Amino acid sequence: MNAIEFQTVAHDGVLDIPPEHRRLLNGKMVRVVLVNAKPQAADTEQTIFARLRCVKIQGPSDLSTNHDA
């Protein structure tokens, strides 16, 4: 999985992709994870990816198939 991290302001349901990433992502299906960019007091030292590793989720271990079908 290739991942990029950037901050942008959402406006009217639209997120602007920074110009340096547009060519790479243009026309591709992407997965989007939205996190409020205002850090909590304990989050100021960590990147978003470090914080996401702490999130606990439930679901199948293999997400490569369509489990809703």
N, CA, C and O atoms as CSV, one atom per row, in Angstrom:
chain,resi,resn,atom,element,x,y,z
A,1,MET,N,N,0.850,-1.176,0.000
A,1,MET,CA,C,0.000,0.000,0.000
A,1,MET,C,C,0.888,1.229,0.000
A,1,MET,O,O,1.794,1.348,0.825
A,2,ASN,N,N,0.638,2.119,-0.900
A,2,ASN,CA,C,1.300,3.415,-0.897
A,2,ASN,C,C,0.385,4.403,-0.198
A,2,ASN,O,O,-0.821,4.427,-0.443
A,3,ALA,N,N,0.953,5.204,0.659
A,3,ALA,CA,C,0.151,6.163,1.406
A,3,ALA,C,C,0.837,7.519,1.372
A,3,ALA,O,O,2.064,7.615,1.408
A,4,ILE,N,N,0.026,8.558,1.303
A,4,ILE,CA,C,0.527,9.916,1.427
A,4,ILE,C,C,-0.279,10.605,2.513
A,4,ILE,O,O,-1.424,10.236,2.777
A,5,GLU,N,N,0.306,11.583,3.126
A,5,GLU,CA,C,-0.382,12.341,4.165
A,5,GLU,C,C,-0.249,13.812,3.826
A,5,GLU,O,O,0.840,14.304,3.530
A,6,PHE,N,N,-1.374,14.504,3.875
A,6,PHE,CA,C,-1.354,15.951,3.680
A,6,PHE,C,C,-2.534,16.542,4.419
A,6,PHE,O,O,-3.479,15.837,4.774
A,7,GLN,N,N,-2.472,17.824,4.644
A,7,GLN,CA,C,-3.581,18.516,5.276
A,7,GLN,C,C,-4.242,19.418,4.247
A,7,GLN,O,O,-3.577,20.027,3.410
A,8,THR,N,N,-5.549,19.489,4.327
A,8,THR,CA,C,-6.320,20.347,3.439
A,8,THR,C,C,-7.582,20.774,4.180
A,8,THR,O,O,-7.929,20.208,5.216
A,9,VAL,N,N,-8.247,21.758,3.647
A,9,VAL,CA,C,-9.485,22.237,4.252
A,9,VAL,C,C,-10.653,21.715,3.414
A,9,VAL,O,O,-10.685,21.901,2.198
A,10,ALA,N,N,-11.598,21.072,4.066
A,10,ALA,CA,C,-12.795,20.591,3.378
A,10,ALA,C,C,-13.738,21.765,3.167
A,10,ALA,O,O,-13.968,22.558,4.080
A,11,HIS,N,N,-14.281,21.873,1.958
A,11,HIS,CA,C,-15.246,22.931,1.667
A,11,HIS,C,C,-16.328,22.382,0.754
A,11,HIS,O,O,-16.047,21.882,-0.335
A,12,ASP,N,N,-17.565,22.483,1.212
A,12,ASP,CA,C,-18.734,21.999,0.464
A,12,ASP,C,C,-18.577,20.545,0.036
A,12,ASP,O,O,-18.985,20.181,-1.066
A,13,GLY,N,N,-17.992,19.709,0.891
A,13,GLY,CA,C,-17.830,18.298,0.586
A,13,GLY,C,C,-16.674,17.977,-0.338
A,13,GLY,O,O,-16.562,16.845,-0.809
A,14,VAL,N,N,-15.813,18.943,-0.608
A,14,VAL,CA,C,-14.699,18.744,-1.534
A,14,VAL,C,C,-13.382,18.866,-0.773
A,14,VAL,O,O,-13.207,19.758,0.058
A,15,LEU,N,N,-12.464,17.954,-1.072
A,15,LEU,CA,C,-11.117,18.014,-0.526
A,15,LEU,C,C,-10.159,18.272,-1.681
A,15,LEU,O,O,-10.161,17.529,-2.662
A,16,ASP,N,N,-9.354,19.297,-1.580
A,16,ASP,CA,C,-8.365,19.594,-2.622
A,16,ASP,C,C,-7.115,18.765,-2.396
A,16,ASP,O,O,-6.530,18.794,-1.313
A,17,ILE,N,N,-6.702,18.022,-3.424
A,17,ILE,CA,C,-5.455,17.268,-3.368
A,17,ILE,C,C,-4.342,18.231,-3.757
A,17,ILE,O,O,-4.463,18.921,-4.770
A,18,PRO,N,N,-3.260,18.299,-2.981
A,18,PRO,CA,C,-2.162,19.206,-3.312
A,18,PRO,C,C,-1.599,18.903,-4.703
A,18,PRO,O,O,-1.563,17.748,-5.127
A,19,PRO,N,N,-1.162,19.943,-5.403
A,19,PRO,CA,C,-0.679,19.768,-6.785
A,19,PRO,C,C,0.408,18.708,-6.932
A,19,PRO,O,O,0.454,18.018,-7.950
A,20,GLU,N,N,1.277,18.566,-5.944
A,20,GLU,CA,C,2.373,17.592,-6.073
A,20,GLU,C,C,1.884,16.139,-6.039
A,20,GLU,O,O,2.650,15.233,-6.368
A,21,HIS,N,N,0.634,15.900,-5.652
A,21,HIS,CA,C,0.085,14.542,-5.604
A,21,HIS,C,C,-0.977,14.300,-6.670
A,21,HIS,O,O,-1.386,13.156,-6.865
A,22,ARG,N,N,-1.429,15.314,-7.351
A,22,ARG,CA,C,-2.543,15.168,-8.304
A,22,ARG,C,C,-2.228,14.216,-9.441
A,22,ARG,O,O,-3.058,13.369,-9.772
A,23,ARG,N,N,-1.048,14.327,-10.053
A,23,ARG,CA,C,-0.720,13.485,-11.196
A,23,ARG,C,C,-0.683,12.008,-10.788
A,23,ARG,O,O,-1.137,11.141,-11.535
A,24,LEU,N,N,-0.142,11.732,-9.603
A,24,LEU,CA,C,-0.052,10.367,-9.114
A,24,LEU,C,C,-1.430,9.756,-8.875
A,24,LEU,O,O,-1.626,8.565,-9.120
A,25,LEU,N,N,-2.387,10.555,-8.401
A,25,LEU,CA,C,-3.696,10.040,-8.008
A,25,LEU,C,C,-4.788,10.231,-9.052
A,25,LEU,O,O,-5.869,9.661,-8.911
A,26,ASN,N,N,-4.539,11.008,-10.082
A,26,ASN,CA,C,-5.568,11.334,-11.061
A,26,ASN,C,C,-6.121,10.066,-11.717
A,26,ASN,O,O,-5.370,9.278,-12.290
A,27,GLY,N,N,-7.426,9.878,-11.628
A,27,GLY,CA,C,-8.105,8.752,-12.257
A,27,GLY,C,C,-8.021,7.451,-11.480
A,27,GLY,O,O,-8.531,6.431,-11.943
A,28,LYS,N,N,-7.389,7.458,-10.307
A,28,LYS,CA,C,-7.234,6.236,-9.521
A,28,LYS,C,C,-8.282,6.175,-8.417
A,28,LYS,O,O,-8.708,7.200,-7.886
A,29,MET,N,N,-8.687,4.958,-8.086
A,29,MET,CA,C,-9.547,4.728,-6.940
A,29,MET,C,C,-8.676,4.887,-5.706
A,29,MET,O,O,-7.606,4.285,-5.619
A,30,VAL,N,N,-9.122,5.686,-4.757
A,30,VAL,CA,C,-8.347,5.908,-3.539
A,30,VAL,C,C,-9.206,5.612,-2.319
A,30,VAL,O,O,-10.433,5.697,-2.370
A,31,ARG,N,N,-8.558,5.271,-1.246
A,31,ARG,CA,C,-9.224,5.087,0.046
A,31,ARG,C,C,-8.894,6.321,0.869
A,31,ARG,O,O,-7.737,6.734,0.944
A,32,VAL,N,N,-9.905,6.904,1.484
A,32,VAL,CA,C,-9.729,8.155,2.221
A,32,VAL,C,C,-10.065,7.921,3.684
A,32,VAL,O,O,-11.105,7.347,4.007
A,33,VAL,N,N,-9.184,8.366,4.560
A,33,VAL,CA,C,-9.423,8.349,5.996
A,33,VAL,C,C,-9.348,9.798,6.452
A,33,VAL,O,O,-8.328,10.462,6.267
A,34,LEU,N,N,-10.427,10.286,7.046
A,34,LEU,CA,C,-10.456,11.673,7.495
A,34,LEU,C,C,-10.250,11.736,8.998
A,34,LEU,O,O,-10.913,11.030,9.758
A,35,VAL,N,N,-9.339,12.574,9.411
A,35,VAL,CA,C,-9.045,12.775,10.826
A,35,VAL,C,C,-8.993,14.268,11.064
A,35,VAL,O,O,-8.371,15.005,10.300
A,36,ASN,N,N,-9.645,14.713,12.121
A,36,ASN,CA,C,-9.595,16.128,12.469
A,36,ASN,C,C,-8.142,16.533,12.675
A,36,ASN,O,O,-7.437,15.916,13.473
A,37,ALA,N,N,-7.691,17.550,11.974
A,37,ALA,CA,C,-6.285,17.943,12.016
A,37,ALA,C,C,-5.896,18.687,13.285
A,37,ALA,O,O,-4.708,18.852,13.563
A,38,LYS,N,N,-6.870,19.134,14.052
A,38,LYS,CA,C,-6.532,19.789,15.306
A,38,LYS,C,C,-6.099,18.718,16.297
A,38,LYS,O,O,-6.924,17.918,16.737
A,39,PRO,N,N,-4.833,18.690,16.649
A,39,PRO,CA,C,-4.351,17.614,17.519
A,39,PRO,C,C,-4.848,17.771,18.950
A,39,PRO,O,O,-5.047,18.878,19.450
A,40,GLN,N,N,-5.040,16.626,19.586
A,40,GLN,CA,C,-5.304,16.617,21.017
A,40,GLN,C,C,-3.972,16.872,21.707
A,40,GLN,O,O,-2.925,16.757,21.070
A,41,ALA,N,N,-3.981,17.208,22.961
A,41,ALA,CA,C,-2.756,17.543,23.684
A,41,ALA,C,C,-1.717,16.422,23.593
A,41,ALA,O,O,-0.528,16.706,23.447
A,42,ALA,N,N,-2.135,15.164,23.674
A,42,ALA,CA,C,-1.188,14.052,23.651
A,42,ALA,C,C,-0.745,13.684,22.238
A,42,ALA,O,O,0.210,12.921,22.087
A,43,ASP,N,N,-1.399,14.195,21.200
A,43,ASP,CA,C,-1.116,13.809,19.817
A,43,ASP,C,C,-0.071,14.678,19.133
A,43,ASP,O,O,0.317,14.364,18.008
A,44,THR,N,N,0.391,15.723,19.737
A,44,THR,CA,C,1.229,16.690,19.040
A,44,THR,C,C,2.568,16.125,18.596
A,44,THR,O,O,3.192,16.683,17.694
A,45,GLU,N,N,3.026,15.040,19.198
A,45,GLU,CA,C,4.332,14.467,18.856
A,45,GLU,C,C,4.236,13.375,17.800
A,45,GLU,O,O,5.267,12.892,17.331
A,46,GLN,N,N,3.017,12.968,17.409
A,46,GLN,CA,C,2.855,11.822,16.523
A,46,GLN,C,C,2.283,12.220,15.173
A,46,GLN,O,O,1.537,13.192,15.056
A,47,THR,N,N,2.651,11.446,14.150
A,47,THR,CA,C,2.046,11.632,12.832
A,47,THR,C,C,0.679,10.982,12.830
A,47,THR,O,O,0.333,10.247,13.755
A,48,ILE,N,N,-0.097,11.249,11.797
A,48,ILE,CA,C,-1.428,10.649,11.683
A,48,ILE,C,C,-1.330,9.132,11.593
A,48,ILE,O,O,-2.181,8.428,12.137
A,49,PHE,N,N,-0.296,8.611,10.907
A,49,PHE,CA,C,-0.160,7.170,10.770
A,49,PHE,C,C,0.150,6.521,12.122
A,49,PHE,O,O,-0.350,5.433,12.405
A,50,ALA,N,N,0.955,7.160,12.947
A,50,ALA,CA,C,1.219,6.641,14.288
A,50,ALA,C,C,-0.065,6.626,15.113
A,50,ALA,O,O,-0.314,5.673,15.851
A,51,ARG,N,N,-0.877,7.666,14.995
A,51,ARG,CA,C,-2.144,7.708,15.730
A,51,ARG,C,C,-3.117,6.665,15.207
A,51,ARG,O,O,-3.848,6.065,15.995
A,52,LEU,N,N,-3.149,6.428,13.883
A,52,LEU,CA,C,-4.066,5.445,13.314
A,52,LEU,C,C,-3.706,4.025,13.736
A,52,LEU,O,O,-4.591,3.177,13.843
A,53,ARG,N,N,-2.428,3.749,13.978
A,53,ARG,CA,C,-2.037,2.420,14.439
A,53,ARG,C,C,-2.639,2.108,15.805
A,53,ARG,O,O,-2.760,0.938,16.167
A,54,CYS,N,N,-3.010,3.106,16.554
A,54,CYS,CA,C,-3.602,2.919,17.883
A,54,CYS,C,C,-5.107,2.670,17.825
A,54,CYS,O,O,-5.697,2.275,18.831
A,55,VAL,N,N,-5.740,2.889,16.680
A,55,VAL,CA,C,-7.186,2.718,16.545
A,55,VAL,C,C,-7.521,1.235,16.522
A,55,VAL,O,O,-6.923,0.470,15.766
A,56,LYS,N,N,-8.461,0.837,17.335
A,56,LYS,CA,C,-8.907,-0.558,17.399
A,56,LYS,C,C,-10.182,-0.698,16.580
A,56,LYS,O,O,-11.138,0.052,16.777
A,57,ILE,N,N,-10.196,-1.666,15.656
A,57,ILE,CA,C,-11.376,-1.905,14.836
A,57,ILE,C,C,-11.751,-3.375,14.904
A,57,ILE,O,O,-10.938,-4.218,15.281
A,58,GLN,N,N,-12.989,-3.673,14.536
A,58,GLN,CA,C,-13.444,-5.046,14.448
A,58,GLN,C,C,-13.823,-5.326,13.013
A,58,GLN,O,O,-14.347,-4.460,12.313
A,59,GLY,N,N,-13.557,-6.524,12.586
A,59,GLY,CA,C,-13.916,-6.911,11.240
A,59,GLY,C,C,-13.080,-8.088,10.806
A,59,GLY,O,O,-12.240,-8.566,11.568
A,60,PRO,N,N,-13.294,-8.564,9.594
A,60,PRO,CA,C,-12.535,-9.706,9.105
A,60,PRO,C,C,-11.063,-9.339,8.946
A,60,PRO,O,O,-10.735,-8.201,8.610
A,61,SER,N,N,-10.179,-10.306,9.188
A,61,SER,CA,C,-8.751,-10.038,9.054
A,61,SER,C,C,-8.347,-9.889,7.593
A,61,SER,O,O,-7.357,-9.221,7.296
A,62,ASP,N,N,-9.095,-10.500,6.676
A,62,ASP,CA,C,-8.798,-10.422,5.249
A,62,ASP,C,C,-9.821,-9.508,4.589
A,62,ASP,O,O,-10.969,-9.906,4.389
A,63,LEU,N,N,-9.418,-8.295,4.250
A,63,LEU,CA,C,-10.333,-7.331,3.624
A,63,LEU,C,C,-10.186,-7.309,2.112
A,63,LEU,O,O,-10.668,-6.381,1.462
A,64,SER,N,N,-9.528,-8.316,1.536
A,64,SER,CA,C,-9.290,-8.325,0.093
A,64,SER,C,C,-10.484,-8.800,-0.702
A,64,SER,O,O,-10.467,-8.729,-1.931
A,65,THR,N,N,-11.520,-9.283,-0.041
A,65,THR,CA,C,-12.721,-9.730,-0.746
A,65,THR,C,C,-13.909,-8.896,-0.281
A,65,THR,O,O,-13.840,-8.214,0.741
A,66,ASN,N,N,-14.978,-8.958,-1.030
A,66,ASN,CA,C,-16.181,-8.205,-0.698
A,66,ASN,C,C,-16.998,-9.022,0.301
A,66,ASN,O,O,-17.701,-9.954,-0.088
A,67,HIS,N,N,-16.908,-8.677,1.580
A,67,HIS,CA,C,-17.591,-9.432,2.620
A,67,HIS,C,C,-19.057,-9.046,2.762
A,67,HIS,O,O,-19.796,-9.710,3.489
A,68,ASP,N,N,-19.490,-7.994,2.088
A,68,ASP,CA,C,-20.886,-7.558,2.177
A,68,ASP,C,C,-21.770,-8.239,1.154
A,68,ASP,O,O,-22.995,-8.154,1.237
A,69,ALA,N,N,-21.168,-8.908,0.199
A,69,ALA,CA,C,-21.942,-9.510,-0.904
A,69,ALA,C,C,-22.738,-10.698,-0.456
A,69,ALA,O,O,-23.438,-11.312,-1.261
